[in-house]
């Protein structure tokens, strides 16, 4: 059975924007997802957030290419009223982070990959930096 992991938006952006110091660790996760070695999940809100950031920093065309690639590789966890309510009830430091975390819990992922591990409750799931990824 494949490992079910969750990928935070910042990890996607690390690859798409080739962010120095973060790109190669994030790329290992991305490649494992693309090769089908792991079931990599993302929150639906990650798609529009990626589009927004890439469009602002690159172009509309580049942003739409990024969206299409992400939708092909990653399993998208829908954000519905149940997820939003759980995130609101759970509200920790950042509502958007709480939405991401609730999506990961909903998808029954074993690991949550993010560059901001202190933003999440690691008692509910392993919250780890991309540098810790092992397929």
GROMACS elastic network, one bead per residue, 0.5 to 0.9 nm:
[ bonds ]
;  ai    aj funct       b0    kb
    1     4     6  0.89628   500
    2    36     6  0.85442   500
    2    37     6  0.67054   500
    2    38     6  0.53312   500
    2    39     6  0.63343   500
    3    37     6  0.79033   500
    3    38     6  0.51644   500
    3    39     6  0.60924   500
    3    40     6  0.82410   500
    3   109     6  0.78519   500
    3   110     6  0.72251   500
    3   111     6  0.85559   500
    3   135     6  0.78963   500
    4    38     6  0.61937   500
    4    40     6  0.60551   500
    4    41     6  0.74062   500
    4   107     6  0.81491   500
    4   108     6  0.72746   500
    4   110     6  0.58471   500
    4   111     6  0.72130   500
    5    38     6  0.70902   500
    5    39     6  0.61910   500
    5    41     6  0.60936   500
    5    42     6  0.87647   500
    5   104     6  0.78616   500
    5   107     6  0.87957   500
    5   108     6  0.84664   500
    5   110     6  0.57980   500
    5   112     6  0.60451   500
    5   113     6  0.74225   500
    6    39     6  0.84173   500
    6    40     6  0.56493   500
    6    42     6  0.57876   500
    6    43     6  0.83779   500
    6   100     6  0.87492   500
    6   101     6  0.86519   500
    6   103     6  0.84504   500
    6   104     6  0.56883   500
    6   107     6  0.83006   500
    6   109     6  0.60709   500
    6   110     6  0.79088   500
    6   111     6  0.61608   500
    6   113     6  0.60419   500
    6   114     6  0.86980   500
    7    10     6  0.82531   500
    7    11     6  0.64732   500
    7    12     6  0.72974   500
    7    29     6  0.83097   500
    7    30     6  0.89645   500
    7    40     6  0.66424   500
    7    41     6  0.61059   500
    7    42     6  0.54569   500
    7    43     6  0.82838   500
    7    74     6  0.88884   500
    7   100     6  0.89437   500
    7   104     6  0.85328   500
    7   111     6  0.86327   500
    7   112     6  0.61491   500
    7   113     6  0.50606   500
    7   114     6  0.66437   500
    7   130     6  0.89658   500
    8    11     6  0.55968   500
    8    12     6  0.69440   500
    8    41     6  0.88811   500
    8    42     6  0.66539   500
    8    43     6  0.78866   500
    8    46     6  0.75915   500
    8    97     6  0.86456   500
    8   100     6  0.70518   500
    8   101     6  0.87412   500
    8   112     6  0.72757   500
    8   113     6  0.60170   500
    8   114     6  0.52118   500
    8   115     6  0.80827   500
    9    12     6  0.51873   500
    9    13     6  0.63188   500
    9    14     6  0.86579   500
    9    42     6  0.76082   500
    9    43     6  0.81973   500
    9    45     6  0.85964   500
    9    46     6  0.52997   500
    9    47     6  0.81841   500
    9    49     6  0.75400   500
    9    50     6  0.70694   500
    9   100     6  0.85867   500
    9   114     6  0.78794   500
   10    13     6  0.50630   500
   10    14     6  0.61079   500
   10    15     6  0.89090   500
   10    46     6  0.88797   500
   10    50     6  0.87325   500
   10   114     6  0.67145   500
   10   115     6  0.68233   500
   10   116     6  0.85905   500
   11    15     6  0.67278   500
   11    16     6  0.88645   500
   11    22     6  0.80984   500
   11    23     6  0.83258   500
   11    25     6  0.87644   500
   11    26     6  0.55692   500
   11    27     6  0.85151   500
   11    29     6  0.86521   500
   11    30     6  0.87244   500
   11   113     6  0.74563   500
   11   114     6  0.61904   500
   11   115     6  0.69779   500
   11   130     6  0.74500   500
   12    15     6  0.54777   500
   12    16     6  0.63055   500
   12    17     6  0.85633   500
   12    26     6  0.71966   500
   12    27     6  0.86065   500
   12    30     6  0.77546   500
   12    46     6  0.84885   500
   12    50     6  0.76415   500
   12    70     6  0.84482   500
   13    17     6  0.56266   500
   13    18     6  0.76790   500
   13    19     6  0.77129   500
   13    23     6  0.88127   500
   13    26     6  0.88238   500
   13    50     6  0.66539   500
   13    53     6  0.82480   500
   13    54     6  0.80186   500
   14    17     6  0.55453   500
   14    18     6  0.54900   500
   14    20     6  0.80704   500
   14    21     6  0.89520   500
   14    22     6  0.59408   500
   14    23     6  0.51839   500
   14    24     6  0.85735   500
   14    25     6  0.88537   500
   14    26     6  0.62996   500
   14    27     6  0.80545   500
   15    19     6  0.68098   500
   15    22     6  0.79380   500
   15    23     6  0.52175   500
   15    24     6  0.77212   500
   15    25     6  0.88583   500
   15    26     6  0.59959   500
   15    27     6  0.57890   500
   15    30     6  0.77788   500
   16    19     6  0.79862   500
   16    23     6  0.84614   500
   16    50     6  0.87822   500
   16    54     6  0.78732   500
   16    66     6  0.72343   500
   17    20     6  0.88453   500
   17    23     6  0.81248   500
   17    54     6  0.75235   500
   17    57     6  0.85453   500
   17    58     6  0.86965   500
   18    21     6  0.88673   500
   18    22     6  0.77124   500
   18    23     6  0.51783   500
   18    24     6  0.83877   500
   19    22     6  0.56308   500
   19    23     6  0.52447   500
   19    24     6  0.89096   500
   20    23     6  0.59700   500
   20    24     6  0.85802   500
   21    24     6  0.75588   500
   21    25     6  0.84392   500
   22    25     6  0.58291   500
   22    26     6  0.63061   500
   22    27     6  0.85952   500
   22   115     6  0.86628   500
   22   130     6  0.82253   500
   22   131     6  0.84827   500
   23    26     6  0.53027   500
   23    27     6  0.59151   500
   23    28     6  0.88075   500
   24    28     6  0.64125   500
   24   131     6  0.86723   500
   25    28     6  0.54445   500
   25    29     6  0.70831   500
   25   129     6  0.87487   500
   25   130     6  0.53973   500
   25   131     6  0.51547   500
   25   132     6  0.82748   500
   25   133     6  0.76554   500
   26    29     6  0.53818   500
   26    30     6  0.63304   500
   26    31     6  0.87109   500
   26   130     6  0.56679   500
   26   131     6  0.76350   500
   26   133     6  0.86876   500
   27    31     6  0.59066   500
   27    32     6  0.84394   500
   27   130     6  0.89134   500
   28    31     6  0.52101   500
   28    32     6  0.61896   500
   28    33     6  0.86537   500
   28   130     6  0.82057   500
   28   131     6  0.88613   500
   28   133     6  0.74656   500
   28   134     6  0.85091   500
   28   135     6  0.84388   500
   29    32     6  0.51994   500
   29    33     6  0.62533   500
   29    34     6  0.86291   500
   29    38     6  0.85378   500
   29    40     6  0.83218   500
   29   113     6  0.87872   500
   29   130     6  0.72531   500
   29   133     6  0.67483   500
   29   134     6  0.83337   500
   29   135     6  0.77358   500
   30    33     6  0.51712   500
   30    34     6  0.61414   500
   30    35     6  0.86126   500
   30    40     6  0.83701   500
   30    73     6  0.82116   500
   30    74     6  0.87542   500
   31    35     6  0.59845   500
   31    36     6  0.84501   500
   31    37     6  0.85353   500
   32    35     6  0.51338   500
   32    36     6  0.61239   500
   32    37     6  0.50373   500
   32    38     6  0.59756   500
   32    39     6  0.86957   500
   32    40     6  0.84945   500
   32   135     6  0.65402   500
   33    36     6  0.51000   500
   33    37     6  0.59644   500
   33    38     6  0.52880   500
   33    39     6  0.62751   500
   33    40     6  0.56144   500
   33    73     6  0.63589   500
   33    74     6  0.68695   500
   34    37     6  0.77049   500
   34    38     6  0.84470   500
   34    40     6  0.88429   500
   34    72     6  0.84026   500
   34    73     6  0.53042   500
   34    74     6  0.78126   500
   35    38     6  0.79840   500
   35    73     6  0.86954   500
   36    39     6  0.67799   500
   36    40     6  0.86749   500
   36    73     6  0.85045   500
   37   135     6  0.66120   500
   38   135     6  0.68049   500
   39    74     6  0.75970   500
   39    75     6  0.73021   500
   39   109     6  0.88263   500
   40    73     6  0.79970   500
   40    74     6  0.54809   500
   40    75     6  0.61099   500
   40    76     6  0.87585   500
   40   109     6  0.85904   500
   41    74     6  0.55521   500
   41    76     6  0.57570   500
   41    77     6  0.65988   500
   41   103     6  0.86448   500
   41   104     6  0.74016   500
   41   107     6  0.74893   500
   41   109     6  0.79084   500
   42    45     6  0.82698   500
   42    46     6  0.65970   500
   42    47     6  0.82717   500
   42    74     6  0.65051   500
   42    75     6  0.62161   500
   42    76     6  0.51168   500
   42    77     6  0.59499   500
   42    78     6  0.89761   500
   42   100     6  0.77568   500
   42   103     6  0.76641   500
   42   104     6  0.76237   500
   43    46     6  0.53856   500
   43    47     6  0.75451   500
   43    75     6  0.84974   500
   43    76     6  0.56754   500
   43    78     6  0.65203   500
   43    79     6  0.69011   500
   43    99     6  0.78693   500
   43   100     6  0.57626   500
   43   101     6  0.87122   500
   43   103     6  0.58985   500
   43   104     6  0.76708   500
   44    47     6  0.56925   500
   44    48     6  0.75281   500
   44    76     6  0.55308   500
   44    77     6  0.56568   500
   44    78     6  0.53501   500
   44    79     6  0.59670   500
   44   100     6  0.88076   500
   44   103     6  0.87146   500
   45    48     6  0.55920   500
   45    49     6  0.61641   500
   45    50     6  0.85784   500
   45    77     6  0.89392   500
   45    78     6  0.83594   500
   45    79     6  0.72173   500
   45    96     6  0.86258   500
   45    99     6  0.85346   500
   45   100     6  0.80394   500
   46    50     6  0.58905   500
   46    51     6  0.84334   500
   46    76     6  0.88259   500
   46   100     6  0.83251   500
   47    50     6  0.52684   500
   47    51     6  0.62535   500
   47    52     6  0.87288   500
   47    66     6  0.88885   500
   47    67     6  0.62654   500
   47    70     6  0.75281   500
   47    71     6  0.80531   500
   47    76     6  0.85925   500
   48    52     6  0.61180   500
   48    53     6  0.86829   500
   48    67     6  0.80508   500
   49    52     6  0.51219   500
   49    53     6  0.62651   500
   49    54     6  0.85446   500
   50    53     6  0.52835   500
   50    54     6  0.59330   500
   50    55     6  0.82368   500
   50    63     6  0.74225   500
   50    66     6  0.78057   500
   50    67     6  0.74047   500
   51    54     6  0.53566   500
   51    55     6  0.58422   500
   51    56     6  0.84816   500
   51    60     6  0.80420   500
   51    62     6  0.87011   500
   51    64     6  0.67380   500
   51    66     6  0.72872   500
   51    67     6  0.64447   500
   52    55     6  0.52993   500
   52    56     6  0.62640   500
   52    57     6  0.87545   500
   52    60     6  0.88578   500
   52    63     6  0.75000   500
   53    56     6  0.52187   500
   53    57     6  0.61961   500
   53    58     6  0.82924   500
   53    63     6  0.80316   500
   54    57     6  0.51259   500
   54    58     6  0.54245   500
   54    59     6  0.66920   500
   54    60     6  0.76913   500
   54    62     6  0.69815   500
   54    63     6  0.50819   500
   54    64     6  0.88087   500
   54    66     6  0.80097   500
   55    58     6  0.52846   500
   55    61     6  0.77130   500
   55    62     6  0.68972   500
   55    63     6  0.50363   500
   55    64     6  0.82470   500
   56    59     6  0.65389   500
   56    60     6  0.79937   500
   56    63     6  0.87032   500
   58    61     6  0.84097   500
   58    62     6  0.64226   500
   58    63     6  0.73540   500
   59    62     6  0.51960   500
   59    63     6  0.61213   500
   59    64     6  0.87052   500
   60    64     6  0.62084   500
   60    65     6  0.86371   500
   61    64     6  0.52645   500
   61    65     6  0.62631   500
   61    66     6  0.86266   500
   62    65     6  0.51269   500
   62    66     6  0.61675   500
   62    67     6  0.86988   500
   63    66     6  0.50629   500
   63    67     6  0.62755   500
   63    68     6  0.87931   500
   64    68     6  0.62414   500
   64    69     6  0.86160   500
   65    68     6  0.52032   500
   65    69     6  0.62248   500
   65    70     6  0.86270   500
   66    69     6  0.51714   500
   66    70     6  0.61066   500
   66    71     6  0.85972   500
   67    70     6  0.51711   500
   67    71     6  0.61596   500
   67    72     6  0.86714   500
   68    71     6  0.51895   500
   68    72     6  0.63143   500
   68    73     6  0.88689   500
   69    72     6  0.51545   500
   69    73     6  0.63489   500
   69    74     6  0.85704   500
   70    73     6  0.52663   500
   70    74     6  0.57319   500
   70    75     6  0.86978   500
   71    74     6  0.57508   500
   71    75     6  0.72611   500
   71    76     6  0.73558   500
   72    75     6  0.81810   500
   77   103     6  0.60434   500
   77   104     6  0.79155   500
   77   106     6  0.80102   500
   77   107     6  0.68597   500
   78    83     6  0.83762   500
   78   103     6  0.76059   500
   79    82     6  0.78756   500
   79    83     6  0.57941   500
   79    84     6  0.68595   500
   79    99     6  0.78371   500
   79   100     6  0.89887   500
   79   103     6  0.72268   500
   80    83     6  0.54174   500
   80    84     6  0.62539   500
   80    85     6  0.86211   500
   81    85     6  0.59133   500
   81    86     6  0.84643   500
   82    85     6  0.51412   500
   82    86     6  0.61312   500
   82    87     6  0.85513   500
   83    86     6  0.51536   500
   83    87     6  0.61333   500
   83    88     6  0.85808   500
   83    99     6  0.66090   500
   83   102     6  0.60849   500
   83   103     6  0.66932   500
   83   106     6  0.80042   500
   84    87     6  0.50978   500
   84    88     6  0.61382   500
   84    89     6  0.86580   500
   84    95     6  0.89602   500
   84    98     6  0.86167   500
   84    99     6  0.62616   500
   84   102     6  0.81989   500
   85    89     6  0.61108   500
   85    90     6  0.83792   500
   85    99     6  0.89621   500
   86    89     6  0.50878   500
   86    90     6  0.59040   500
   86    91     6  0.82156   500
   86    98     6  0.83550   500
   86    99     6  0.79361   500
   86   102     6  0.68168   500
   87    91     6  0.56141   500
   87    92     6  0.85123   500
   87    95     6  0.66159   500
   87    96     6  0.82652   500
   87    97     6  0.84911   500
   87    99     6  0.51217   500
   87   100     6  0.84317   500
   87   101     6  0.79136   500
   87   102     6  0.61437   500
   88    92     6  0.86396   500
   88    95     6  0.68689   500
   88    98     6  0.76060   500
   88    99     6  0.81638   500
   89    92     6  0.88077   500
   90    95     6  0.87782   500
   90    98     6  0.69790   500
   90   102     6  0.86982   500
   91    94     6  0.69021   500
   91    95     6  0.59620   500
   91    97     6  0.89241   500
   91    98     6  0.61875   500
   91    99     6  0.89122   500
   92    95     6  0.72063   500
   92    97     6  0.85272   500
   92    98     6  0.68797   500
   92   119     6  0.80662   500
   92   120     6  0.80756   500
   92   121     6  0.87512   500
   93    97     6  0.77946   500
   93    98     6  0.79023   500
   93   119     6  0.67453   500
   93   120     6  0.85176   500
   94    97     6  0.52921   500
   94    98     6  0.62390   500
   94    99     6  0.88149   500
   94   119     6  0.77113   500
   95    99     6  0.62371   500
   95   100     6  0.87246   500
   96    99     6  0.50975   500
   96   100     6  0.64156   500
   96   101     6  0.87262   500
   97   100     6  0.50722   500
   97   101     6  0.61798   500
   97   102     6  0.86234   500
   97   119     6  0.71942   500
   97   120     6  0.75481   500
   98   101     6  0.50223   500
   98   102     6  0.60778   500
   98   103     6  0.85337   500
   98   119     6  0.87031   500
   98   120     6  0.77230   500
   99   102     6  0.51666   500
   99   103     6  0.62199   500
   99   104     6  0.87230   500
  100   103     6  0.51410   500
  100   104     6  0.63759   500
  100   105     6  0.88269   500
  101   104     6  0.50350   500
  101   105     6  0.62904   500
  101   106     6  0.85730   500
  101   112     6  0.78710   500
  101   120     6  0.72035   500
  101   121     6  0.85692   500
  102   105     6  0.50173   500
  102   106     6  0.60136   500
  102   107     6  0.85464   500
  103   107     6  0.61324   500
  103   108     6  0.85977   500
  104   107     6  0.51542   500
  104   108     6  0.62788   500
  104   109     6  0.56162   500
  104   110     6  0.84457   500
  104   111     6  0.83176   500
  104   112     6  0.70170   500
  104   125     6  0.87434   500
  105   108     6  0.50233   500
  105   109     6  0.62435   500
  105   110     6  0.85421   500
  105   124     6  0.81584   500
  105   125     6  0.77637   500
  106   109     6  0.78445   500
  109   112     6  0.72167   500
  109   125     6  0.78646   500
  110   125     6  0.62198   500
  110   126     6  0.64860   500
  110   127     6  0.89128   500
  111   125     6  0.61696   500
  111   127     6  0.58978   500
  111   128     6  0.70116   500
  112   117     6  0.85068   500
  112   122     6  0.89950   500
  112   125     6  0.70640   500
  112   126     6  0.61233   500
  112   128     6  0.60920   500
  112   129     6  0.82596   500
  113   116     6  0.86807   500
  113   117     6  0.78950   500
  113   126     6  0.85508   500
  113   127     6  0.61325   500
  113   128     6  0.51490   500
  113   129     6  0.54448   500
  113   130     6  0.56237   500
  113   132     6  0.86135   500
  113   133     6  0.80192   500
  114   117     6  0.59002   500
  114   127     6  0.72280   500
  114   128     6  0.62716   500
  114   129     6  0.51613   500
  114   130     6  0.63345   500
  115   118     6  0.88747   500
  115   128     6  0.77922   500
  115   129     6  0.52265   500
  115   130     6  0.68305   500
  116   119     6  0.57228   500
  116   120     6  0.78404   500
  116   127     6  0.88870   500
  116   128     6  0.84908   500
  116   129     6  0.73898   500
  117   120     6  0.57992   500
  117   121     6  0.83804   500
  117   122     6  0.80503   500
  117   127     6  0.56755   500
  117   128     6  0.59634   500
  117   129     6  0.65529   500
  118   121     6  0.76684   500
  118   122     6  0.83929   500
  118   127     6  0.83950   500
  120   123     6  0.89185   500
  120   125     6  0.89407   500
  120   127     6  0.69399   500
  121   124     6  0.60885   500
  121   125     6  0.72611   500
  121   126     6  0.85823   500
  121   127     6  0.75810   500
  122   125     6  0.51306   500
  122   126     6  0.53684   500
  122   127     6  0.53592   500
  122   128     6  0.86399   500
  123   126     6  0.73527   500
  123   127     6  0.87803   500
  124   127     6  0.87886   500
  128   131     6  0.80980   500
  128   132     6  0.64738   500
  128   133     6  0.80397   500
  129   132     6  0.57280   500
  129   133     6  0.75388   500
  130   133     6  0.54061   500
  131   134     6  0.87247   500
